[in-house]
Amino acid sequence: MNSKVIFSGDTSINVVFENVVSEKISNQVLSIAKLVERQHINGLVDIIPAYREVTFVFDSLVIDIASFKHFLEKQL
């Protein structure tokens, strides 16, 4: 699975997959979104899946962004 975790602003981070529209990529997007949602992470404000990426919006006063990025990388 080719993916990377990148910062997309002060209060959001993206998990980005290959630039291909496919059922496999779609399933990966939905899988990571659901996995994180099931964690009920305090300070996670929104999860926004798209065709090849997932944006996680968070409260930067609640979530340690470095730890959250590391958590996402481990899940991939």
All heavy atoms as a GROMACS GRO file, in nm:
protein
  606
    1MET      N    1   0.085  -0.117   0.000
    1MET     CA    2   0.000   0.000   0.000
    1MET      C    3   0.090   0.123   0.000
    1MET      O    4   0.164   0.145   0.093
    1MET     CB    5  -0.090  -0.005   0.124
    1MET     CG    6  -0.165   0.121   0.150
    1MET     SD    7  -0.276   0.127   0.295
    1MET     CE    8  -0.261  -0.024   0.380
    2ASN      N    9   0.083   0.202  -0.106
    2ASN     CA   10   0.158   0.327  -0.111
    2ASN      C   11   0.074   0.435  -0.048
    2ASN      O   12  -0.030   0.472  -0.100
    2ASN     CB   13   0.191   0.364  -0.256
    2ASN     CG   14   0.290   0.269  -0.317
    2ASN    OD1   15   0.373   0.212  -0.248
    2ASN    ND2   16   0.282   0.251  -0.446
    3SER      N   17   0.121   0.484   0.064
    3SER     CA   18   0.048   0.590   0.134
    3SER      C   19   0.147   0.675   0.211
    3SER      O   20   0.259   0.632   0.238
    3SER     CB   21  -0.057   0.532   0.227
    3SER     OG   22   0.006   0.450   0.323
    4LYS      N   23   0.103   0.796   0.243
    4LYS     CA   24   0.186   0.883   0.326
    4LYS      C   25   0.097   0.969   0.412
    4LYS      O   26  -0.019   0.994   0.380
    4LYS     CB   27   0.281   0.967   0.242
    4LYS     CG   28   0.214   1.054   0.139
    4LYS     CD   29   0.317   1.123   0.051
    4LYS     CE   30   0.246   1.194  -0.064
    4LYS     NZ   31   0.340   1.260  -0.152
    5VAL      N   32   0.152   1.011   0.524
    5VAL     CA   33   0.082   1.097   0.618
    5VAL      C   34   0.145   1.236   0.606
    5VAL      O   35   0.266   1.250   0.623
    5VAL     CB   36   0.094   1.044   0.762
    5VAL    CG1   37   0.021   1.136   0.858
    5VAL    CG2   38   0.040   0.902   0.771
    6ILE      N   39   0.062   1.335   0.574
    6ILE     CA   40   0.114   1.471   0.556
    6ILE      C   41   0.027   1.571   0.632
    6ILE      O   42  -0.093   1.552   0.645
    6ILE     CB   43   0.121   1.510   0.406
    6ILE    CG1   44  -0.016   1.502   0.340
    6ILE    CG2   45   0.222   1.427   0.331
    6ILE    CD1   46  -0.021   1.559   0.200
    7PHE      N   47   0.091   1.675   0.680
    7PHE     CA   48   0.017   1.783   0.744
    7PHE      C   49  -0.052   1.864   0.636
    7PHE      O   50   0.005   1.891   0.530
    7PHE     CB   51   0.110   1.872   0.826
    7PHE     CG   52   0.174   1.802   0.941
    7PHE    CD1   53   0.306   1.762   0.936
    7PHE    CD2   54   0.100   1.774   1.054
    7PHE    CE1   55   0.364   1.695   1.042
    7PHE    CE2   56   0.157   1.708   1.162
    7PHE     CZ   57   0.290   1.669   1.155
    8SER      N   58  -0.175   1.905   0.664
    8SER     CA   59  -0.249   1.984   0.565
    8SER      C   60  -0.302   2.113   0.625
    8SER      O   61  -0.392   2.175   0.573
    8SER     CB   62  -0.364   1.901   0.505
    8SER     OG   63  -0.450   1.855   0.606
    9GLY      N   64  -0.244   2.153   0.734
    9GLY     CA   65  -0.285   2.276   0.801
    9GLY      C   66  -0.255   2.268   0.949
    9GLY      O   67  -0.200   2.168   0.997
   10ASP      N   68  -0.291   2.371   1.021
   10ASP     CA   69  -0.266   2.374   1.165
   10ASP      C   70  -0.352   2.276   1.242
   10ASP      O   71  -0.317   2.236   1.353
   10ASP     CB   72  -0.292   2.514   1.220
   10ASP     CG   73  -0.192   2.616   1.170
   10ASP    OD1   74  -0.087   2.574   1.117
   10ASP    OD2   75  -0.219   2.736   1.184
   11THR      N   76  -0.466   2.240   1.185
   11THR     CA   77  -0.558   2.153   1.257
   11THR      C   78  -0.604   2.033   1.174
   11THR      O   79  -0.711   1.977   1.198
   11THR     CB   80  -0.681   2.232   1.305
   11THR    OG1   81  -0.747   2.286   1.190
   11THR    CG2   82  -0.643   2.341   1.402
   12SER      N   83  -0.524   1.994   1.076
   12SER     CA   84  -0.563   1.877   0.997
   12SER      C   85  -0.439   1.804   0.944
   12SER      O   86  -0.332   1.861   0.927
   12SER     CB   87  -0.655   1.916   0.882
   12SER     OG   88  -0.590   2.004   0.793
   13ILE      N   89  -0.462   1.677   0.920
   13ILE     CA   90  -0.357   1.591   0.869
   13ILE      C   91  -0.423   1.495   0.770
   13ILE      O   92  -0.538   1.454   0.789
   13ILE     CB   93  -0.287   1.518   0.985
   13ILE    CG1   94  -0.158   1.450   0.940
   13ILE    CG2   95  -0.379   1.421   1.054
   13ILE    CD1   96  -0.071   1.406   1.056
   14ASN      N   97  -0.353   1.463   0.661
   14ASN     CA   98  -0.409   1.375   0.558
   14ASN      C   99  -0.331   1.246   0.549
   14ASN      O  100  -0.208   1.246   0.560
   14ASN     CB  101  -0.403   1.442   0.420
   14ASN     CG  102  -0.499   1.555   0.404
   14ASN    OD1  103  -0.580   1.581   0.490
   14ASN    ND2  104  -0.491   1.623   0.293
   15VAL      N  105  -0.403   1.138   0.524
   15VAL     CA  106  -0.343   1.014   0.481
   15VAL      C  107  -0.374   1.007   0.332
   15VAL      O  108  -0.491   1.006   0.293
   15VAL     CB  109  -0.402   0.891   0.555
   15VAL    CG1  110  -0.347   0.763   0.496
   15VAL    CG2  111  -0.372   0.900   0.704
   16VAL      N  112  -0.268   1.006   0.250
   16VAL     CA  113  -0.284   1.013   0.106
   16VAL      C  114  -0.237   0.882   0.043
   16VAL      O  115  -0.127   0.834   0.073
   16VAL     CB  116  -0.202   1.131   0.048
   16VAL    CG1  117  -0.220   1.140  -0.103
   16VAL    CG2  118  -0.243   1.262   0.115
   17PHE      N  119  -0.320   0.828  -0.044
   17PHE     CA  120  -0.289   0.705  -0.115
   17PHE      C  121  -0.250   0.736  -0.260
   17PHE      O  122  -0.252   0.852  -0.300
   17PHE     CB  123  -0.410   0.610  -0.110
   17PHE     CG  124  -0.442   0.565   0.030
   17PHE    CD1  125  -0.531   0.638   0.108
   17PHE    CD2  126  -0.384   0.452   0.083
   17PHE    CE1  127  -0.561   0.598   0.238
   17PHE    CE2  128  -0.413   0.411   0.213
   17PHE     CZ  129  -0.501   0.483   0.290
   18GLU      N  130  -0.220   0.633  -0.337
   18GLU     CA  131  -0.182   0.650  -0.477
   18GLU      C  132  -0.284   0.735  -0.552
   18GLU      O  133  -0.403   0.731  -0.522
   18GLU     CB  134  -0.173   0.514  -0.547
   18GLU     CG  135  -0.062   0.425  -0.498
   18GLU     CD  136  -0.064   0.293  -0.571
   18GLU    OE1  137  -0.037   0.292  -0.692
   18GLU    OE2  138  -0.092   0.192  -0.506
   19ASN      N  139  -0.237   0.805  -0.653
   19ASN     CA  140  -0.324   0.890  -0.733
   19ASN      C  141  -0.391   0.808  -0.843
   19ASN      O  142  -0.367   0.828  -0.962
   19ASN     CB  143  -0.245   1.006  -0.793
   19ASN     CG  144  -0.336   1.112  -0.853
   19ASN    OD1  145  -0.456   1.111  -0.830
   19ASN    ND2  146  -0.279   1.202  -0.930
   20VAL      N  147  -0.472   0.714  -0.799
   20VAL     CA  148  -0.543   0.623  -0.888
   20VAL      C  149  -0.684   0.607  -0.834
   20VAL      O  150  -0.702   0.590  -0.714
   20VAL     CB  151  -0.475   0.484  -0.893
   20VAL    CG1  152  -0.551   0.388  -0.981
   20VAL    CG2  153  -0.329   0.496  -0.938
   21VAL      N  154  -0.781   0.612  -0.922
   21VAL     CA  155  -0.918   0.585  -0.880
   21VAL      C  156  -0.941   0.435  -0.896
   21VAL      O  157  -0.937   0.382  -1.007
   21VAL     CB  158  -1.020   0.665  -0.963
   21VAL    CG1  159  -1.162   0.630  -0.922
   21VAL    CG2  160  -0.994   0.814  -0.949
   22SER      N  161  -0.959   0.366  -0.784
   22SER     CA  162  -0.981   0.222  -0.790
   22SER      C  163  -1.058   0.177  -0.666
   22SER      O  164  -1.060   0.246  -0.564
   22SER     CB  165  -0.847   0.148  -0.796
   22SER     OG  166  -0.782   0.150  -0.671
   23GLU      N  167  -1.118   0.062  -0.677
   23GLU     CA  168  -1.191   0.005  -0.564
   23GLU      C  169  -1.095  -0.026  -0.449
   23GLU      O  170  -1.130  -0.006  -0.332
   23GLU     CB  171  -1.265  -0.121  -0.608
   23GLU     CG  172  -1.355  -0.178  -0.501
   23GLU     CD  173  -1.437  -0.295  -0.548
   23GLU    OE1  174  -1.446  -0.319  -0.670
   23GLU    OE2  175  -1.493  -0.364  -0.461
   24LYS      N  176  -0.976  -0.072  -0.481
   24LYS     CA  177  -0.877  -0.104  -0.378
   24LYS      C  178  -0.842   0.021  -0.297
   24LYS      O  179  -0.840   0.017  -0.174
   24LYS     CB  180  -0.751  -0.162  -0.442
   24LYS     CG  181  -0.643  -0.195  -0.343
   24LYS     CD  182  -0.520  -0.249  -0.412
   24LYS     CE  183  -0.408  -0.271  -0.311
   24LYS     NZ  184  -0.284  -0.309  -0.376
   25ILE      N  185  -0.815   0.132  -0.365
   25ILE     CA  186  -0.782   0.257  -0.295
   25ILE      C  187  -0.901   0.303  -0.212
   25ILE      O  188  -0.886   0.344  -0.098
   25ILE     CB  189  -0.739   0.367  -0.396
   25ILE    CG1  190  -0.615   0.325  -0.473
   25ILE    CG2  191  -0.720   0.501  -0.326
   25ILE    CD1  192  -0.487   0.328  -0.398
   26SER      N  193  -1.020   0.295  -0.269
   26SER     CA  194  -1.140   0.335  -0.198
   26SER      C  195  -1.156   0.254  -0.069
   26SER      O  196  -1.188   0.309   0.037
   26SER     CB  197  -1.263   0.319  -0.287
   26SER     OG  198  -1.380   0.355  -0.218
   27ASN      N  199  -1.133   0.126  -0.078
   27ASN     CA  200  -1.143   0.040   0.040
   27ASN      C  201  -1.038   0.075   0.145
   27ASN      O  202  -1.066   0.072   0.265
   27ASN     CB  203  -1.131  -0.107   0.001
   27ASN     CG  204  -1.253  -0.157  -0.072
   27ASN    OD1  205  -1.362  -0.102  -0.059
   27ASN    ND2  206  -1.236  -0.262  -0.151
   28GLN      N  207  -0.918   0.111   0.101
   28GLN     CA  208  -0.813   0.152   0.194
   28GLN      C  209  -0.850   0.282   0.265
   28GLN      O  210  -0.828   0.296   0.385
   28GLN     CB  211  -0.680   0.166   0.120
   28GLN     CG  212  -0.624   0.034   0.073
   28GLN     CD  213  -0.504   0.049  -0.018
   28GLN    OE1  214  -0.487   0.150  -0.085
   28GLN    NE2  215  -0.420  -0.052  -0.020
   29VAL      N  216  -0.904   0.376   0.190
   29VAL     CA  217  -0.948   0.503   0.246
   29VAL      C  218  -1.053   0.479   0.354
   29VAL      O  219  -1.043   0.529   0.466
   29VAL     CB  220  -1.003   0.596   0.136
   29VAL    CG1  221  -1.083   0.711   0.196
   29VAL    CG2  222  -0.890   0.649   0.049
   30LEU      N  223  -1.154   0.401   0.320
   30LEU     CA  224  -1.262   0.375   0.415
   30LEU      C  225  -1.213   0.294   0.536
   30LEU      O  226  -1.257   0.317   0.649
   30LEU     CB  227  -1.377   0.303   0.346
   30LEU     CG  228  -1.449   0.384   0.238
   30LEU    CD1  229  -1.554   0.300   0.167
   30LEU    CD2  230  -1.511   0.510   0.297
   31SER      N  231  -1.120   0.205   0.512
   31SER     CA  232  -1.066   0.123   0.620
   31SER      C  233  -0.993   0.206   0.725
   31SER      O  234  -1.018   0.191   0.845
   31SER     CB  235  -0.972   0.017   0.562
   31SER     OG  236  -0.916  -0.060   0.663
   32ILE      N  237  -0.904   0.295   0.682
   32ILE     CA  238  -0.830   0.377   0.779
   32ILE      C  239  -0.925   0.476   0.847
   32ILE      O  240  -0.912   0.502   0.967
   32ILE     CB  241  -0.708   0.448   0.716
   32ILE    CG1  242  -0.619   0.512   0.824
   32ILE    CG2  243  -0.748   0.552   0.614
   32ILE    CD1  244  -0.541   0.418   0.907
   33ALA      N  245  -1.022   0.527   0.774
   33ALA     CA  246  -1.120   0.619   0.834
   33ALA      C  247  -1.199   0.549   0.944
   33ALA      O  248  -1.215   0.602   1.054
   33ALA     CB  249  -1.213   0.675   0.727
   34LYS      N  250  -1.246   0.429   0.917
   34LYS     CA  251  -1.324   0.354   1.016
   34LYS      C  252  -1.238   0.311   1.134
   34LYS      O  253  -1.283   0.314   1.249
   34LYS     CB  254  -1.388   0.232   0.950
   34LYS     CG  255  -1.502   0.268   0.857
   34LYS     CD  256  -1.558   0.146   0.789
   34LYS     CE  257  -1.665   0.186   0.688
   34LYS     NZ  258  -1.715   0.069   0.614
   35LEU      N  259  -1.115   0.270   1.106
   35LEU     CA  260  -1.025   0.227   1.212
   35LEU      C  261  -1.001   0.340   1.311
   35LEU      O  262  -1.010   0.321   1.432
   35LEU     CB  263  -0.892   0.181   1.152
   35LEU     CG  264  -0.790   0.126   1.249
   35LEU    CD1  265  -0.715   0.011   1.186
   35LEU    CD2  266  -0.694   0.234   1.293
   36VAL      N  267  -0.974   0.459   1.260
   36VAL     CA  268  -0.949   0.574   1.347
   36VAL      C  269  -1.078   0.614   1.419
   36VAL      O  270  -1.076   0.645   1.538
   36VAL     CB  271  -0.889   0.692   1.268
   36VAL    CG1  272  -0.880   0.818   1.353
   36VAL    CG2  273  -0.751   0.654   1.215
   37GLU      N  274  -1.190   0.611   1.349
   37GLU     CA  275  -1.318   0.648   1.411
   37GLU      C  276  -1.349   0.558   1.530
   37GLU      O  277  -1.398   0.604   1.634
   37GLU     CB  278  -1.430   0.639   1.307
   37GLU     CG  279  -1.564   0.680   1.360
   37GLU     CD  280  -1.673   0.675   1.254
   37GLU    OE1  281  -1.667   0.588   1.164
   37GLU    OE2  282  -1.764   0.759   1.261
   38ARG      N  283  -1.319   0.429   1.519
   38ARG     CA  284  -1.346   0.334   1.627
   38ARG      C  285  -1.260   0.360   1.752
   38ARG      O  286  -1.293   0.312   1.860
   38ARG     CB  287  -1.323   0.190   1.580
   38ARG     CG  288  -1.432   0.137   1.490
   38ARG     CD  289  -1.420  -0.013   1.470
   38ARG     NE  290  -1.293  -0.053   1.413
   38ARG     CZ  291  -1.268  -0.072   1.284
   38ARG    NH1  292  -1.362  -0.053   1.195
   38ARG    NH2  293  -1.149  -0.110   1.243
   39GLN      N  294  -1.152   0.437   1.736
   39GLN     CA  295  -1.065   0.466   1.849
   39GLN      C  296  -1.123   0.572   1.943
   39GLN      O  297  -1.076   0.587   2.056
   39GLN     CB  298  -0.927   0.513   1.800
   39GLN     CG  299  -0.854   0.412   1.714
   39GLN     CD  300  -0.834   0.279   1.783
   39GLN    OE1  301  -0.786   0.274   1.897
   39GLN    NE2  302  -0.870   0.172   1.717
   40HIS      N  303  -1.223   0.648   1.896
   40HIS     CA  304  -1.285   0.754   1.976
   40HIS      C  305  -1.178   0.845   2.039
   40HIS      O  306  -1.174   0.863   2.161
   40HIS     CB  307  -1.376   0.696   2.084
   40HIS     CG  308  -1.486   0.611   2.029
   40HIS    ND1  309  -1.596   0.663   1.966
   40HIS    CD2  310  -1.500   0.476   2.025
   40HIS    CE1  311  -1.674   0.565   1.926
   40HIS    NE2  312  -1.619   0.450   1.960
   41ILE      N  313  -1.093   0.901   1.955
   41ILE     CA  314  -0.981   0.982   2.000
   41ILE      C  315  -1.031   1.119   2.046
   41ILE      O  316  -1.097   1.191   1.969
   41ILE     CB  317  -0.876   0.997   1.888
   41ILE    CG1  318  -0.820   0.859   1.852
   41ILE    CG2  319  -0.765   1.095   1.928
   41ILE    CD1  320  -0.733   0.857   1.729
   42ASN      N  321  -1.001   1.153   2.170
   42ASN     CA  322  -1.039   1.282   2.225
   42ASN      C  323  -0.969   1.394   2.148
   42ASN      O  324  -0.847   1.391   2.133
   42ASN     CB  325  -1.002   1.288   2.374
   42ASN     CG  326  -1.055   1.411   2.441
   42ASN    OD1  327  -1.159   1.464   2.402
   42ASN    ND2  328  -0.987   1.456   2.543
   43GLY      N  329  -1.045   1.490   2.098
   43GLY     CA  330  -0.989   1.602   2.024
   43GLY      C  331  -0.998   1.585   1.874
   43GLY      O  332  -0.970   1.679   1.799
   44LEU      N  333  -1.036   1.466   1.827
   44LEU     CA  334  -1.056   1.446   1.684
   44LEU      C  335  -1.193   1.503   1.648
   44LEU      O  336  -1.295   1.457   1.700
   44LEU     CB  337  -1.046   1.299   1.648
   44LEU     CG  338  -1.048   1.265   1.499
   44LEU    CD1  339  -0.931   1.333   1.426
   44LEU    CD2  340  -1.042   1.115   1.479
   45VAL      N  341  -1.195   1.604   1.564
   45VAL     CA  342  -1.317   1.679   1.536
   45VAL      C  343  -1.395   1.620   1.418
   45VAL      O  344  -1.517   1.614   1.421
   45VAL     CB  345  -1.283   1.827   1.508
   45VAL    CG1  346  -1.405   1.907   1.469
   45VAL    CG2  347  -1.213   1.889   1.627
   46ASP      N  348  -1.324   1.577   1.314
   46ASP     CA  349  -1.392   1.527   1.194
   46ASP      C  350  -1.300   1.434   1.116
   46ASP      O  351  -1.178   1.447   1.123
   46ASP     CB  352  -1.434   1.644   1.104
   46ASP     CG  353  -1.549   1.611   1.011
   46ASP    OD1  354  -1.599   1.496   1.013
   46ASP    OD2  355  -1.590   1.701   0.935
   47ILE      N  356  -1.361   1.342   1.043
   47ILE     CA  357  -1.290   1.252   0.953
   47ILE      C  358  -1.357   1.268   0.817
   47ILE      O  359  -1.478   1.245   0.804
   47ILE     CB  360  -1.299   1.106   1.001
   47ILE    CG1  361  -1.241   1.093   1.140
   47ILE    CG2  362  -1.232   1.012   0.901
   47ILE    CD1  363  -1.262   0.957   1.205
   48ILE      N  364  -1.277   1.307   0.716
   48ILE     CA  365  -1.333   1.338   0.584
   48ILE      C  366  -1.267   1.249   0.479
   48ILE      O  367  -1.156   1.278   0.431
   48ILE     CB  368  -1.312   1.486   0.548
   48ILE    CG1  369  -1.365   1.575   0.661
   48ILE    CG2  370  -1.378   1.518   0.415
   48ILE    CD1  371  -1.318   1.718   0.652
   49PRO      N  372  -1.332   1.137   0.441
   49PRO     CA  373  -1.276   1.054   0.336
   49PRO      C  374  -1.304   1.113   0.198
   49PRO      O  375  -1.408   1.175   0.175
   49PRO     CB  376  -1.348   0.920   0.355
   49PRO     CG  377  -1.471   0.951   0.431
   49PRO     CD  378  -1.450   1.080   0.503
   50ALA      N  379  -1.209   1.094   0.108
   50ALA     CA  380  -1.225   1.136  -0.032
   50ALA      C  381  -1.183   1.018  -0.120
   50ALA      O  382  -1.160   0.909  -0.069
   50ALA     CB  383  -1.139   1.259  -0.060
   51TYR      N  384  -1.169   1.040  -0.249
   51TYR     CA  385  -1.145   0.925  -0.336
   51TYR      C  386  -1.006   0.862  -0.318
   51TYR      O  387  -0.988   0.745  -0.343
   51TYR     CB  388  -1.171   0.960  -0.483
   51TYR     CG  389  -1.055   1.026  -0.555
   51TYR    CD1  390  -0.965   0.949  -0.629
   51TYR    CD2  391  -1.038   1.164  -0.555
   51TYR    CE1  392  -0.860   1.008  -0.696
   51TYR    CE2  393  -0.933   1.223  -0.622
   51TYR     CZ  394  -0.845   1.145  -0.692
   51TYR     OH  395  -0.741   1.203  -0.759
   52ARG      N  396  -0.905   0.939  -0.272
   52ARG     CA  397  -0.774   0.879  -0.252
   52ARG      C  398  -0.703   0.930  -0.125
   52ARG      O  399  -0.584   0.912  -0.109
   52ARG     CB  400  -0.683   0.901  -0.372
   52ARG     CG  401  -0.640   1.043  -0.392
   52ARG     CD  402  -0.543   1.056  -0.510
   52ARG     NE  403  -0.471   1.180  -0.502
   52ARG     CZ  404  -0.347   1.194  -0.457
   52ARG    NH1  405  -0.280   1.089  -0.416
   52ARG    NH2  406  -0.290   1.311  -0.453
   53GLU      N  407  -0.778   0.992  -0.037
   53GLU     CA  408  -0.718   1.040   0.086
   53GLU      C  409  -0.824   1.056   0.194
   53GLU      O  410  -0.943   1.056   0.166
   53GLU     CB  411  -0.646   1.172   0.066
   53GLU     CG  412  -0.734   1.289   0.032
   53GLU     CD  413  -0.653   1.414   0.003
   53GLU    OE1  414  -0.569   1.410  -0.088
   53GLU    OE2  415  -0.676   1.516   0.072
   54VAL      N  416  -0.775   1.065   0.317
   54VAL     CA  417  -0.862   1.091   0.431
   54VAL      C  418  -0.803   1.210   0.506
   54VAL      O  419  -0.684   1.212   0.535
   54VAL     CB  420  -0.869   0.972   0.528
   54VAL    CG1  421  -0.968   1.001   0.640
   54VAL    CG2  422  -0.906   0.845   0.457
   55THR      N  423  -0.888   1.308   0.535
   55THR     CA  424  -0.846   1.422   0.615
   55THR      C  425  -0.900   1.404   0.756
   55THR      O  426  -1.017   1.375   0.775
   55THR     CB  427  -0.899   1.554   0.556
   55THR    OG1  428  -0.849   1.568   0.422
   55THR    CG2  429  -0.857   1.674   0.639
   56PHE      N  430  -0.810   1.419   0.852
   56PHE     CA  431  -0.847   1.412   0.993
   56PHE      C  432  -0.833   1.554   1.049
   56PHE      O  433  -0.725   1.611   1.047
   56PHE     CB  434  -0.756   1.316   1.069
   56PHE     CG  435  -0.767   1.174   1.019
   56PHE    CD1  436  -0.677   1.124   0.926
   56PHE    CD2  437  -0.869   1.092   1.065
   56PHE    CE1  438  -0.687   0.994   0.879
   56PHE    CE2  439  -0.880   0.962   1.019
   56PHE     CZ  440  -0.790   0.913   0.925
   57VAL      N  441  -0.943   1.609   1.098
   57VAL     CA  442  -0.945   1.743   1.155
   57VAL      C  443  -0.946   1.727   1.306
   57VAL      O  444  -1.023   1.648   1.360
   57VAL     CB  445  -1.070   1.822   1.108
   57VAL    CG1  446  -1.069   1.962   1.166
   57VAL    CG2  447  -1.076   1.826   0.955
   58PHE      N  448  -0.858   1.802   1.373
   58PHE     CA  449  -0.843   1.784   1.516
   58PHE      C  450  -0.831   1.918   1.588
   58PHE      O  451  -0.805   2.021   1.526
   58PHE     CB  452  -0.719   1.699   1.546
   58PHE     CG  453  -0.593   1.755   1.486
   58PHE    CD1  454  -0.516   1.846   1.554
   58PHE    CD2  455  -0.553   1.715   1.360
   58PHE    CE1  456  -0.402   1.899   1.499
   58PHE    CE2  457  -0.437   1.766   1.303
   58PHE     CZ  458  -0.361   1.859   1.373
   59ASP      N  459  -0.849   1.914   1.718
   59ASP     CA  460  -0.829   2.029   1.805
   59ASP      C  461  -0.683   2.024   1.850
   59ASP      O  462  -0.645   1.936   1.926
   59ASP     CB  463  -0.924   2.022   1.924
   59ASP     CG  464  -0.911   2.140   2.018
   59ASP    OD1  465  -0.807   2.209   2.017
   59ASP    OD2  466  -1.006   2.162   2.096
   60SER      N  467  -0.602   2.118   1.803
   60SER     CA  468  -0.459   2.116   1.833
   60SER      C  469  -0.427   2.144   1.980
   60SER      O  470  -0.315   2.121   2.024
   60SER     CB  471  -0.384   2.216   1.744
   60SER     OG  472  -0.432   2.347   1.768
   61LEU      N  473  -0.526   2.190   2.056
   61LEU     CA  474  -0.505   2.210   2.198
   61LEU      C  475  -0.527   2.081   2.278
   61LEU      O  476  -0.490   2.073   2.395
   61LEU     CB  477  -0.597   2.320   2.252
   61LEU     CG  478  -0.576   2.459   2.190
   61LEU    CD1  479  -0.681   2.556   2.242
   61LEU    CD2  480  -0.435   2.509   2.218
   62VAL      N  481  -0.586   1.982   2.213
   62VAL     CA  482  -0.617   1.856   2.280
   62VAL      C  483  -0.526   1.743   2.232
   62VAL      O  484  -0.478   1.664   2.312
   62VAL     CB  485  -0.765   1.818   2.257
   62VAL    CG1  486  -0.798   1.684   2.320
   62VAL    CG2  487  -0.857   1.927   2.310
   63ILE      N  488  -0.501   1.738   2.101
   63ILE     CA  489  -0.423   1.628   2.043
   63ILE      C  490  -0.278   1.671   2.023
   63ILE      O  491  -0.251   1.779   1.972
   63ILE     CB  492  -0.483   1.586   1.906
   63ILE    CG1  493  -0.616   1.514   1.928
   63ILE    CG2  494  -0.387   1.496   1.830
   63ILE    CD1  495  -0.680   1.465   1.802
   64ASP      N  496  -0.186   1.584   2.063
   64ASP     CA  497  -0.045   1.603   2.032
   64ASP      C  498  -0.026   1.555   1.888
   64ASP      O  499  -0.035   1.435   1.860
   64ASP     CB  500   0.042   1.523   2.128
   64ASP     CG  501   0.188   1.524   2.089
   64ASP    OD1  502   0.237   1.629   2.039
   64ASP    OD2  503   0.255   1.422   2.109
   65ILE      N  504  -0.002   1.649   1.796
   65ILE     CA  505   0.000   1.617   1.654
   65ILE      C  506   0.110   1.518   1.618
   65ILE      O  507   0.090   1.431   1.533
   65ILE     CB  508   0.010   1.745   1.568
   65ILE    CG1  509  -0.005   1.712   1.419
   65ILE    CG2  510   0.138   1.820   1.593
   65ILE    CD1  511  -0.132   1.644   1.382
   66ALA      N  512   0.225   1.527   1.681
   66ALA     CA  513   0.334   1.432   1.651
   66ALA      C  514   0.292   1.290   1.688
   66ALA      O  515   0.316   1.196   1.612
   66ALA     CB  516   0.461   1.473   1.723
   67SER      N  517   0.228   1.275   1.802
   67SER     CA  518   0.180   1.142   1.845
   67SER      C  519   0.070   1.092   1.753
   67SER      O  520   0.067   0.973   1.719
   67SER     CB  521   0.128   1.148   1.988
   67SER     OG  522   0.231   1.180   2.076
   68PHE      N  523  -0.019   1.180   1.712
   68PHE     CA  524  -0.128   1.140   1.623
   68PHE      C  525  -0.072   1.098   1.487
   68PHE      O  526  -0.115   0.998   1.430
   68PHE     CB  527  -0.230   1.253   1.608
   68PHE     CG  528  -0.352   1.216   1.529
   68PHE    CD1  529  -0.431   1.109   1.566
   68PHE    CD2  530  -0.387   1.287   1.416
   68PHE    CE1  531  -0.544   1.072   1.494
   68PHE    CE2  532  -0.499   1.252   1.343
   68PHE     CZ  533  -0.578   1.145   1.381
   69LYS      N  534   0.025   1.173   1.435
   69LYS     CA  535   0.088   1.137   1.307
   69LYS      C  536   0.154   1.000   1.319
   69LYS      O  537   0.140   0.914   1.232
   69LYS     CB  538   0.190   1.242   1.266
   69LYS     CG  539   0.256   1.215   1.132
   69LYS     CD  540   0.351   1.328   1.094
   69LYS     CE  541   0.406   1.311   0.955
   69LYS     NZ  542   0.517   1.220   0.946
   70HIS      N  543   0.226   0.978   1.428
   70HIS     CA  544   0.290   0.848   1.451
   70HIS      C  545   0.186   0.736   1.459
   70HIS      O  546   0.206   0.628   1.401
   70HIS     CB  547   0.375   0.853   1.578
   70HIS     CG  548   0.443   0.725   1.610
   70HIS    ND1  549   0.548   0.677   1.536
   70HIS    CD2  550   0.419   0.633   1.706
   70HIS    CE1  551   0.585   0.560   1.585
   70HIS    NE2  552   0.509   0.532   1.689
   71PHE      N  553   0.076   0.760   1.528
   71PHE     CA  554  -0.033   0.663   1.537
   71PHE      C  555  -0.085   0.627   1.398
   71PHE      O  556  -0.101   0.509   1.365
   71PHE     CB  557  -0.147   0.720   1.623
   71PHE     CG  558  -0.276   0.644   1.611
   71PHE    CD1  559  -0.293   0.523   1.675
   71PHE    CD2  560  -0.379   0.694   1.534
   71PHE    CE1  561  -0.412   0.452   1.664
   71PHE    CE2  562  -0.498   0.624   1.523
   71PHE     CZ  563  -0.514   0.503   1.587
   72LEU      N  564  -0.109   0.728   1.313
   72LEU     CA  565  -0.158   0.702   1.177
   72LEU      C  566  -0.056   0.620   1.097
   72LEU      O  567  -0.094   0.524   1.027
   72LEU     CB  568  -0.189   0.834   1.105
   72LEU     CG  569  -0.308   0.911   1.156
   72LEU    CD1  570  -0.316   1.047   1.087
   72LEU    CD2  571  -0.437   0.833   1.135
   73GLU      N  572   0.070   0.654   1.107
   73GLU     CA  573   0.174   0.581   1.033
   73GLU      C  574   0.180   0.436   1.077
   73GLU      O  575   0.196   0.346   0.994
   73GLU     CB  576   0.309   0.650   1.051
   73GLU     CG  577   0.316   0.784   0.980
   73GLU     CD  578   0.436   0.868   1.018
   73GLU    OE1  579   0.497   0.845   1.126
   73GLU    OE2  580   0.469   0.958   0.940
   74LYS      N  581   0.162   0.410   1.205
   74LYS     CA  582   0.161   0.272   1.256
   74LYS      C  583   0.043   0.194   1.200
   74LYS      O  584   0.054   0.075   1.171
   74LYS     CB  585   0.155   0.270   1.409
   74LYS     CG  586   0.288   0.277   1.476
   74LYS     CD  587   0.277   0.272   1.627
   74LYS     CE  588   0.210   0.145   1.675
   74LYS     NZ  589   0.208   0.133   1.821
   75GLN      N  590  -0.072   0.261   1.185
   75GLN     CA  591  -0.191   0.193   1.137
   75GLN      C  592  -0.179   0.153   0.990
   75GLN      O  593  -0.240   0.057   0.945
   75GLN     CB  594  -0.316   0.280   1.157
   75GLN     CG  595  -0.342   0.321   1.300
   75GLN     CD  596  -0.333   0.205   1.398
   75GLN    OE1  597  -0.394   0.101   1.380
   75GLN    NE2  598  -0.253   0.224   1.502
   76LEU      N  599  -0.099   0.228   0.916
   76LEU     CA  600  -0.082   0.198   0.774
   76LEU      C  601   0.011   0.081   0.755
   76LEU      O  602   0.007   0.010   0.660
   76LEU     CB  603  -0.029   0.321   0.700
   76LEU     CG  604  -0.124   0.440   0.703
   76LEU    CD1  605  -0.056   0.563   0.645
   76LEU    CD2  606  -0.251   0.409   0.624
   0.00000   0.00000   0.00000
